């Protein structure tokens, strides 16, 4: 599993401001479900002072995306729009006591959502349609402008850095040459030469590393692993005249039904925590296990509504 800070875990399991805001003054939409991550940031703004009075989010993505969105809403509340625009993706990561390098793109997505929301409030057009820059990464729809801005803002030096911060290059790798060209140009502005050989060696070395458990699984494979964990714990629960069954899987949330002695037991929360921890270790990702009646699962996550 990625090395997550306790702050990241806290914001994932107890996200702040994860809700639908009624009649927001500003809406910032970034990403797409097709590319794996999507975020909607909504703001309430005092029209006289431009102070952000409230902020809320809906996200579709990994635990780091939820945590980054959660902490962003806390950071910007009470700031003016201009003050909020000074918040960087590194500020978001720092507030979380750090993010794994492979998850830094989640903080970048939060910064972009904020820029989009402010532009929406001011009636400006926030460019996210590749008109300003050529589309470099087709797998994740990342253009040259975003890559250049992220390289400059975070002092990136390798293709791997760019992938960690933008996801560009994390798919088929056909765009690596285009990313190298951008790195060469941007680094040359500061008198630094891009070391293509070292960058490629780093990429090759990372490919040889052991894969993160569960990473790259299909939905069917992922559900099978969840079922396997549940089946592994059932015999012990059955010996104590209890049992657990899988009800539903909704994104990062797994709904289970505790029956028999496990239902209403004072130790039920510890049983759920133990199952949850085993699933997280097996899948290498954040998982929330929620006990519900088998006939009526209730979603504990906020779903992002995407226009047809």
C-alpha positions as YAML, in Angstrom:
chain: A
units: angstrom
residues:
- id: 1
  name: UNK
  ca: [0.00, 0.00, 0.00]
- id: 2
  name: UNK
  ca: [1.12, 3.58, -0.58]
- id: 3
  name: UNK
  ca: [2.74, 5.28, 2.43]
- id: 4
  name: UNK
  ca: [-0.08, 7.61, 3.50]
- id: 5
  name: UNK
  ca: [0.14, 10.06, 6.40]
- id: 6
  name: UNK
  ca: [-2.34, 9.89, 9.24]
- id: 7
  name: UNK
  ca: [-3.75, 13.23, 8.05]
- id: 8
  name: UNK
  ca: [-4.51, 11.79, 4.61]
- id: 9
  name: UNK
  ca: [-6.27, 8.82, 6.20]
- id: 10
  name: UNK
  ca: [-8.27, 11.12, 8.48]
- id: 11
  name: UNK
  ca: [-9.50, 13.25, 5.58]
- id: 12
  name: UNK
  ca: [-10.35, 10.15, 3.56]
- id: 13
  name: UNK
  ca: [-12.37, 8.42, 6.26]
- id: 14
  name: UNK
  ca: [-13.86, 11.66, 7.59]
- id: 15
  name: UNK
  ca: [-13.92, 14.07, 4.63]
- id: 16
  name: UNK
  ca: [-14.85, 17.68, 5.34]
- id: 17
  name: UNK
  ca: [-17.47, 19.41, 3.20]
- id: 18
  name: UNK
  ca: [-18.21, 16.38, 1.00]
- id: 19
  name: UNK
  ca: [-21.71, 17.32, -0.07]
- id: 20
  name: UNK
  ca: [-23.88, 18.92, -2.70]
- id: 21
  name: UNK
  ca: [-24.08, 22.68, -2.14]
- id: 22
  name: UNK
  ca: [-27.43, 24.30, -2.79]
- id: 23
  name: UNK
  ca: [-27.32, 27.33, -5.10]
- id: 24
  name: UNK
  ca: [-23.53, 27.79, -5.18]
- id: 25
  name: UNK
  ca: [-22.05, 31.07, -6.39]
- id: 26
  name: UNK
  ca: [-19.23, 29.29, -8.20]
- id: 27
  name: UNK
  ca: [-18.67, 25.83, -9.69]
- id: 28
  name: UNK
  ca: [-15.34, 24.36, -10.78]
- id: 29
  name: UNK
  ca: [-15.37, 21.07, -12.70]
- id: 30
  name: UNK
  ca: [-12.13, 19.31, -13.64]
- id: 31
  name: UNK
  ca: [-11.12, 15.84, -14.78]
- id: 32
  name: UNK
  ca: [-13.38, 13.16, -16.15]
- id: 33
  name: UNK
  ca: [-14.63, 9.82, -14.92]
- id: 34
  name: UNK
  ca: [-13.40, 8.27, -18.17]
- id: 35
  name: UNK
  ca: [-9.84, 9.30, -17.23]
- id: 36
  name: UNK
  ca: [-10.16, 8.02, -13.68]
- id: 37
  name: UNK
  ca: [-10.60, 11.19, -11.57]
- id: 38
  name: UNK
  ca: [-13.19, 13.95, -11.53]
- id: 39
  name: UNK
  ca: [-13.80, 16.79, -9.09]
- id: 40
  name: UNK
  ca: [-16.50, 19.40, -8.65]
- id: 41
  name: UNK
  ca: [-15.70, 22.27, -6.27]
- id: 42
  name: UNK
  ca: [-18.51, 24.63, -5.26]
- id: 43
  name: UNK
  ca: [-18.22, 27.95, -3.42]
- id: 44
  name: UNK
  ca: [-20.37, 30.45, -1.56]
- id: 45
  name: UNK
  ca: [-18.84, 33.91, -1.95]
- id: 46
  name: UNK
  ca: [-19.62, 37.21, -0.25]
- id: 47
  name: UNK
  ca: [-20.37, 39.50, -3.17]
- id: 48
  name: UNK
  ca: [-19.06, 42.63, -1.41]
- id: 49
  name: UNK
  ca: [-15.76, 41.29, -0.07]
- id: 50
  name: UNK
  ca: [-15.22, 38.24, -2.33]
- id: 51
  name: UNK
  ca: [-14.51, 36.21, 0.80]
- id: 52
  name: UNK
  ca: [-15.22, 32.49, 0.44]
- id: 53
  name: UNK
  ca: [-17.85, 31.78, 3.07]
- id: 54
  name: UNK
  ca: [-18.32, 28.10, 2.31]
- id: 55
  name: UNK
  ca: [-16.79, 25.42, 0.10]
- id: 56
  name: UNK
  ca: [-17.93, 21.92, -0.75]
- id: 57
  name: UNK
  ca: [-16.86, 19.15, -3.10]
- id: 58
  name: UNK
  ca: [-17.96, 16.02, -4.90]
- id: 59
  name: UNK
  ca: [-15.28, 13.73, -6.23]
- id: 60
  name: UNK
  ca: [-14.87, 10.52, -8.16]
- id: 61
  name: UNK
  ca: [-11.42, 9.10, -7.57]
- id: 62
  name: UNK
  ca: [-9.00, 7.49, -5.18]
- id: 63
  name: UNK
  ca: [-8.52, 8.15, -1.46]
- id: 64
  name: UNK
  ca: [-5.88, 10.79, -2.13]
- id: 65
  name: UNK
  ca: [-8.30, 12.68, -4.39]
- id: 66
  name: UNK
  ca: [-10.91, 12.72, -1.64]
- id: 67
  name: UNK
  ca: [-8.37, 13.80, 0.99]
- id: 68
  name: UNK
  ca: [-6.93, 16.53, -1.25]
- id: 69
  name: UNK
  ca: [-10.40, 17.89, -2.02]
- id: 70
  name: UNK
  ca: [-11.38, 17.79, 1.64]
- id: 71
  name: UNK
  ca: [-8.35, 19.70, 2.88]
- id: 72
  name: UNK
  ca: [-8.62, 22.22, 0.03]
- id: 73
  name: UNK
  ca: [-12.10, 23.26, 1.17]
- id: 74
  name: UNK
  ca: [-10.75, 23.82, 4.66]
- id: 75
  name: UNK
  ca: [-7.79, 25.86, 3.44]
- id: 76
  name: UNK
  ca: [-9.75, 28.30, 1.30]
- id: 77
  name: UNK
  ca: [-12.71, 29.05, 3.57]
- id: 78
  name: UNK
  ca: [-12.31, 32.56, 4.95]
- id: 79
  name: UNK
  ca: [-9.92, 33.65, 2.21]
- id: 80
  name: UNK
  ca: [-10.72, 36.12, -0.54]
- id: 81
  name: UNK
  ca: [-10.79, 34.75, -4.06]
- id: 82
  name: UNK
  ca: [-7.41, 36.36, -4.82]
- id: 83
  name: UNK
  ca: [-5.91, 34.87, -1.64]
- id: 84
  name: UNK
  ca: [-7.33, 31.47, -2.50]
- id: 85
  name: UNK
  ca: [-5.75, 31.59, -5.96]
- id: 86
  name: UNK
  ca: [-2.35, 31.79, -4.27]
- id: 87
  name: UNK
  ca: [-2.87, 28.29, -2.83]
- id: 88
  name: UNK
  ca: [-0.62, 25.84, -4.67]
- id: 89
  name: UNK
  ca: [-0.88, 22.11, -5.08]
- id: 90
  name: UNK
  ca: [2.15, 21.84, -2.78]
- id: 91
  name: UNK
  ca: [0.21, 23.75, -0.10]
- id: 92
  name: UNK
  ca: [-2.52, 21.12, -0.36]
- id: 93
  name: UNK
  ca: [0.02, 18.29, -0.06]
- id: 94
  name: UNK
  ca: [1.78, 19.99, 2.86]
- id: 95
  name: UNK
  ca: [-1.52, 20.41, 4.72]
- id: 96
  name: UNK
  ca: [-1.96, 16.64, 4.39]
- id: 97
  name: UNK
  ca: [1.54, 16.07, 5.80]
- id: 98
  name: UNK
  ca: [2.61, 14.89, 2.38]
- id: 99
  name: UNK
  ca: [1.29, 12.70, -0.40]
- id: 100
  name: UNK
  ca: [3.00, 9.72, -2.04]
- id: 101
  name: UNK
  ca: [4.79, 10.94, -5.20]
- id: 102
  name: UNK
  ca: [2.48, 8.78, -7.31]
- id: 103
  name: UNK
  ca: [-0.54, 10.65, -5.89]
- id: 104
  name: UNK
  ca: [0.60, 14.27, -6.31]
- id: 105
  name: UNK
  ca: [-1.69, 14.65, -9.33]
- id: 106
  name: UNK
  ca: [-4.59, 14.69, -6.84]
- id: 107
  name: UNK
  ca: [-3.33, 17.94, -5.32]
- id: 108
  name: UNK
  ca: [-2.88, 19.40, -8.81]
- id: 109
  name: UNK
  ca: [-6.49, 18.51, -9.63]
- id: 110
  name: UNK
  ca: [-7.62, 20.39, -6.52]
- id: 111
  name: UNK
  ca: [-5.71, 23.52, -7.54]
- id: 112
  name: UNK
  ca: [-7.23, 23.37, -11.03]
- id: 113
  name: UNK
  ca: [-10.75, 22.99, -9.62]
- id: 114
  name: UNK
  ca: [-10.18, 26.12, -7.54]
- id: 115
  name: UNK
  ca: [-8.98, 28.07, -10.59]
- id: 116
  name: UNK
  ca: [-12.01, 26.88, -12.55]
- id: 117
  name: UNK
  ca: [-14.42, 27.88, -9.76]
- id: 118
  name: UNK
  ca: [-12.97, 31.38, -9.44]
- id: 119
  name: UNK
  ca: [-13.12, 31.84, -13.21]
- id: 120
  name: UNK
  ca: [-16.73, 30.67, -13.16]
- id: 121
  name: UNK
  ca: [-17.62, 33.18, -10.44]
- id: 122
  name: UNK
  ca: [-16.01, 36.04, -12.36]
- id: 123
  name: UNK
  ca: [-17.63, 35.10, -15.64]
- id: 124
  name: UNK
  ca: [-14.30, 34.21, -17.21]
- id: 125
  name: UNK
  ca: [-13.52, 31.27, -19.44]
- id: 126
  name: UNK
  ca: [-11.24, 28.77, -17.77]
- id: 127
  name: UNK
  ca: [-9.25, 27.07, -20.49]
- id: 128
  name: UNK
  ca: [-9.36, 23.31, -20.13]
- id: 129
  name: UNK
  ca: [-10.20, 22.41, -23.71]
- id: 130
  name: UNK
  ca: [-6.68, 22.19, -25.20]
- id: 131
  name: UNK
  ca: [-7.12, 25.34, -27.28]
- id: 132
  name: UNK
  ca: [-4.04, 26.86, -25.66]
- id: 133
  name: UNK
  ca: [-1.79, 23.84, -25.98]
- id: 134
  name: UNK
  ca: [-1.46, 20.65, -27.96]
- id: 135
  name: UNK
  ca: [-2.87, 17.49, -26.44]
- id: 136
  name: UNK
  ca: [0.17, 15.53, -25.26]
- id: 137
  name: UNK
  ca: [-1.30, 12.60, -23.34]
- id: 138
  name: UNK
  ca: [-4.40, 11.14, -24.99]
- id: 139
  name: UNK
  ca: [-4.85, 8.47, -22.30]
- id: 140
  name: UNK
  ca: [-5.53, 11.08, -19.59]
- id: 141
  name: UNK
  ca: [-6.32, 14.15, -21.74]
- id: 142
  name: UNK
  ca: [-3.39, 16.26, -20.53]
- id: 143
  name: UNK
  ca: [-2.20, 19.13, -22.71]
- id: 144
  name: UNK
  ca: [1.13, 20.91, -23.08]
- id: 145
  name: UNK
  ca: [0.03, 23.98, -21.09]
- id: 146
  name: UNK
  ca: [-0.83, 21.95, -18.01]
- id: 147
  name: UNK
  ca: [2.44, 20.01, -18.20]
- id: 148
  name: UNK
  ca: [4.51, 23.17, -18.61]
- id: 149
  name: UNK
  ca: [2.77, 24.97, -15.75]
- id: 150
  name: UNK
  ca: [3.13, 21.96, -13.45]
- id: 151
  name: UNK
  ca: [6.80, 21.47, -14.32]
- id: 152
  name: UNK
  ca: [7.54, 25.12, -13.50]
- id: 153
  name: UNK
  ca: [5.44, 25.26, -10.33]
- id: 154
  name: UNK
  ca: [6.91, 22.07, -8.84]
- id: 155
  name: UNK
  ca: [10.45, 22.04, -10.28]
- id: 156
  name: UNK
  ca: [9.91, 18.71, -12.01]
- id: 157
  name: UNK
  ca: [12.92, 17.07, -13.63]
- id: 158
  name: UNK
  ca: [11.90, 13.68, -15.06]
- id: 159
  name: UNK
  ca: [9.11, 12.07, -17.06]
- id: 160
  name: UNK
  ca: [8.24, 10.11, -13.93]
- id: 161
  name: UNK
  ca: [7.80, 13.38, -12.02]
- id: 162
  name: UNK
  ca: [5.41, 14.64, -14.71]
- id: 163
  name: UNK
  ca: [3.41, 11.40, -14.55]
- id: 164
  name: UNK
  ca: [3.14, 11.60, -10.75]
- id: 165
  name: UNK
  ca: [1.90, 15.19, -10.86]
- id: 166
  name: UNK
  ca: [-0.34, 15.11, -13.95]
- id: 167
  name: UNK
  ca: [-0.87, 11.39, -14.83]
- id: 168
  name: UNK
  ca: [0.46, 12.20, -18.33]
- id: 169
  name: UNK
  ca: [2.58, 9.29, -19.52]
- id: 170
  name: UNK
  ca: [1.04, 6.83, -17.09]
- id: 171
  name: UNK
  ca: [-0.93, 4.96, -19.75]
- id: 172
  name: UNK
  ca: [0.48, 3.70, -23.03]
- id: 173
  name: UNK
  ca: [3.70, 5.77, -22.72]
- id: 174
  name: UNK
  ca: [3.38, 7.00, -26.33]
- id: 175
  name: UNK
  ca: [3.57, 10.59, -25.06]
- id: 176
  name: UNK
  ca: [6.92, 10.22, -23.28]
- id: 177
  name: UNK
  ca: [8.78, 11.83, -26.17]
- id: 178
  name: UNK
  ca: [6.43, 14.83, -26.07]
- id: 179
  name: UNK
  ca: [6.92, 15.17, -22.31]
- id: 180
  name: UNK
  ca: [10.70, 15.03, -22.78]
- id: 181
  name: UNK
  ca: [10.49, 17.85, -25.32]
- id: 182
  name: UNK
  ca: [8.59, 20.01, -22.83]
- id: 183
  name: UNK
  ca: [11.06, 19.23, -20.05]
- id: 184
  name: UNK
  ca: [13.97, 20.09, -22.35]
- id: 185
  name: UNK
  ca: [12.42, 23.44, -23.27]
- id: 186
  name: UNK
  ca: [11.34, 24.46, -19.76]
- id: 187
  name: UNK
  ca: [14.58, 23.44, -18.07]
- id: 188
  name: UNK
  ca: [16.60, 25.27, -20.74]
- id: 189
  name: UNK
  ca: [14.91, 28.49, -19.63]
- id: 190
  name: UNK
  ca: [16.75, 28.19, -16.32]
- id: 191
  name: UNK
  ca: [20.01, 27.12, -17.94]
- id: 192
  name: UNK
  ca: [19.56, 23.49, -16.94]
- id: 193
  name: UNK
  ca: [19.83, 20.61, -19.38]
- id: 194
  name: UNK
  ca: [17.26, 17.82, -19.36]
- id: 195
  name: UNK
  ca: [18.96, 14.47, -18.73]
- id: 196
  name: UNK
  ca: [16.94, 12.18, -20.98]
- id: 197
  name: UNK
  ca: [19.12, 9.17, -20.29]
- id: 198
  name: UNK
  ca: [18.77, 9.43, -16.51]
- id: 199
  name: UNK
  ca: [15.02, 9.99, -16.87]
- id: 200
  name: UNK
  ca: [14.60, 6.87, -19.01]
- id: 201
  name: UNK
  ca: [16.74, 4.79, -16.67]
- id: 202
  name: UNK
  ca: [14.54, 5.87, -13.77]
- id: 203
  name: UNK
  ca: [11.41, 4.88, -15.67]
- id: 204
  name: UNK
  ca: [12.91, 1.50, -16.53]
- id: 205
  name: UNK
  ca: [13.95, 0.89, -12.93]
- id: 206
  name: UNK
  ca: [10.47, 1.73, -11.67]
- id: 207
  name: UNK
  ca: [8.91, -0.73, -14.10]
- id: 208
  name: UNK
  ca: [11.06, -3.45, -12.54]
- id: 209
  name: UNK
  ca: [9.79, -2.69, -9.03]
- id: 210
  name: UNK
  ca: [7.25, -5.08, -7.48]
- id: 211
  name: UNK
  ca: [3.75, -4.01, -8.36]
- id: 212
  name: UNK
  ca: [1.52, -2.49, -5.70]
- id: 213
  name: UNK
  ca: [-1.02, -5.10, -4.52]
- id: 214
  name: UNK
  ca: [-4.30, -4.73, -6.33]
- id: 215
  name: UNK
  ca: [-3.10, -1.97, -8.67]
- id: 216
  name: UNK
  ca: [-4.47, -2.32, -12.19]
- id: 217
  name: UNK
  ca: [-7.16, -4.84, -11.27]
- id: 218
  name: UNK
  ca: [-10.38, -4.92, -13.24]
- id: 219
  name: UNK
  ca: [-13.63, -4.37, -11.33]
- id: 220
  name: UNK
  ca: [-14.38, -8.09, -11.45]
- id: 221
  name: UNK
  ca: [-10.92, -9.01, -10.13]
- id: 222
  name: UNK
  ca: [-11.24, -6.35, -7.42]
- id: 223
  name: UNK
  ca: [-14.61, -7.70, -6.24]
- id: 224
  name: UNK
  ca: [-13.21, -11.24, -6.23]
- id: 225
  name: UNK
  ca: [-10.41, -10.10, -3.92]
- id: 226
  name: UNK
  ca: [-12.92, -8.43, -1.63]
- id: 227
  name: UNK
  ca: [-14.97, -11.63, -1.56]
- id: 228
  name: UNK
  ca: [-11.80, -13.62, -0.82]
- id: 229
  name: UNK
  ca: [-11.04, -11.49, 2.24]
- id: 230
  name: UNK
  ca: [-14.60, -11.91, 3.52]
- id: 231
  name: UNK
  ca: [-14.49, -15.66, 2.98]
- id: 232
  name: UNK
  ca: [-11.21, -15.83, 4.92]
- id: 233
  name: UNK
  ca: [-12.70, -14.21, 8.04]
- id: 234
  name: UNK
  ca: [-16.07, -16.02, 7.99]
- id: 235
  name: UNK
  ca: [-14.94, -19.27, 9.68]
- id: 236
  name: UNK
  ca: [-13.73, -17.40, 12.77]
- id: 237
  name: UNK
  ca: [-16.95, -15.41, 13.00]
- id: 238
  name: UNK
  ca: [-19.04, -18.54, 12.49]
- id: 239
  name: UNK
  ca: [-17.25, -20.23, 15.40]
- id: 240
  name: UNK
  ca: [-18.51, -17.33, 17.52]
- id: 241
  name: UNK
  ca: [-22.06, -17.85, 16.16]
- id: 242
  name: UNK
  ca: [-21.83, -14.89, 13.83]
- id: 243
  name: UNK
  ca: [-21.25, -14.31, 10.14]
- id: 244
  name: UNK
  ca: [-20.61, -11.63, 7.51]
- id: 245
  name: UNK
  ca: [-21.73, -11.46, 3.88]
- id: 246
  name: UNK
  ca: [-20.97, -9.05, 1.06]
- id: 247
  name: UNK
  ca: [-23.90, -6.80, 0.12]
- id: 248
  name: UNK
  ca: [-22.50, -4.36, -2.45]
- id: 249
  name: UNK
  ca: [-19.36, -2.57, -3.63]
- id: 250
  name: UNK
  ca: [-19.65, 1.11, -4.52]
- id: 251
  name: UNK
  ca: [-16.29, 2.66, -5.41]
- id: 252
  name: UNK
  ca: [-14.15, 2.75, -2.25]
- id: 253
  name: UNK
  ca: [-17.06, 1.60, -0.06]
- id: 254
  name: UNK
  ca: [-17.81, -2.04, 0.66]
- id: 255
  name: UNK
  ca: [-21.21, -2.78, 2.22]
- id: 256
  name: UNK
  ca: [-21.42, -5.90, 4.38]
- id: 257
  name: UNK
  ca: [-24.15, -7.55, 6.44]
- id: 258
  name: UNK
  ca: [-23.24, -8.70, 9.95]
- id: 259
  name: UNK
  ca: [-25.57, -11.46, 11.14]
- id: 260
  name: UNK
  ca: [-26.05, -13.67, 14.16]
- id: 261
  name: UNK
  ca: [-23.90, -12.86, 17.15]
- id: 262
  name: UNK
  ca: [-22.02, -10.23, 15.10]
- id: 263
  name: UNK
  ca: [-25.14, -8.11, 14.61]
- id: 264
  name: UNK
  ca: [-25.35, -5.48, 17.36]
- id: 265
  name: UNK
  ca: [-22.36, -6.97, 19.17]
- id: 266
  name: UNK
  ca: [-20.21, -4.54, 21.18]
- id: 267
  name: UNK
  ca: [-17.22, -5.83, 19.22]
- id: 268
  name: UNK
  ca: [-18.90, -5.25, 15.83]
- id: 269
  name: UNK
  ca: [-16.87, -2.10, 15.14]
- id: 270
  name: UNK
  ca: [-13.63, -3.99, 15.78]
- id: 271
  name: UNK
  ca: [-14.80, -6.78, 13.46]
- id: 272
  name: UNK
  ca: [-15.53, -4.24, 10.70]
- id: 273
  name: UNK
  ca: [-12.18, -2.49, 11.30]
- id: 274
  name: UNK
  ca: [-10.33, -5.80, 11.03]
- id: 275
  name: UNK
  ca: [-12.06, -6.69, 7.75]
- id: 276
  name: UNK
  ca: [-11.41, -3.19, 6.43]
- id: 277
  name: UNK
  ca: [-7.70, -3.36, 7.27]
- id: 278
  name: UNK
  ca: [-7.31, -6.73, 5.56]
- id: 279
  name: UNK
  ca: [-9.00, -5.42, 2.42]
- id: 280
  name: UNK
  ca: [-6.77, -2.35, 2.35]
- id: 281
  name: UNK
  ca: [-3.66, -4.49, 2.66]
- id: 282
  name: UNK
  ca: [-4.80, -6.91, -0.03]
- id: 283
  name: UNK
  ca: [-5.94, -4.26, -2.53]
- id: 284
  name: UNK
  ca: [-3.34, -1.60, -1.76]
- id: 285
  name: UNK
  ca: [-5.96, 1.17, -1.59]
- id: 286
  name: UNK
  ca: [-8.30, 2.92, 0.82]
- id: 287
  name: UNK
  ca: [-11.41, 0.92, 1.58]
- id: 288
  name: UNK
  ca: [-14.34, 1.84, 3.83]
- id: 289
  name: UNK
  ca: [-16.35, -1.12, 5.13]
- id: 290
  name: UNK
  ca: [-19.91, -0.18, 6.12]
- id: 291
  name: UNK
  ca: [-22.29, -2.63, 7.87]
- id: 292
  name: UNK
  ca: [-25.86, -2.35, 6.53]
- id: 293
  name: UNK
  ca: [-28.95, -4.57, 6.34]
- id: 294
  name: UNK
  ca: [-28.58, -6.91, 3.37]
- id: 295
  name: UNK
  ca: [-31.88, -5.83, 1.82]
- id: 296
  name: UNK
  ca: [-31.17, -2.09, 1.98]
- id: 297
  name: UNK
  ca: [-27.61, -0.93, 1.23]
- id: 298
  name: UNK
  ca: [-27.12, 2.81, 1.65]
- id: 299
  name: UNK
  ca: [-24.34, 4.65, -0.13]
- id: 300
  name: UNK
  ca: [-21.91, 6.44, 2.21]
- id: 301
  name: UNK
  ca: [-20.15, 8.28, -0.58]
- id: 302
  name: UNK
  ca: [-21.01, 11.47, -2.43]
- id: 303
  name: UNK
  ca: [-21.42, 10.72, -6.12]
- id: 304
  name: UNK
  ca: [-20.44, 13.22, -8.78]
- id: 305
  name: UNK
  ca: [-23.26, 13.93, -11.17]
- id: 306
  name: UNK
  ca: [-21.94, 14.22, -14.70]
- id: 307
  name: UNK
  ca: [-24.15, 15.82, -17.35]
- id: 308
  name: UNK
  ca: [-25.07, 13.47, -20.20]
...
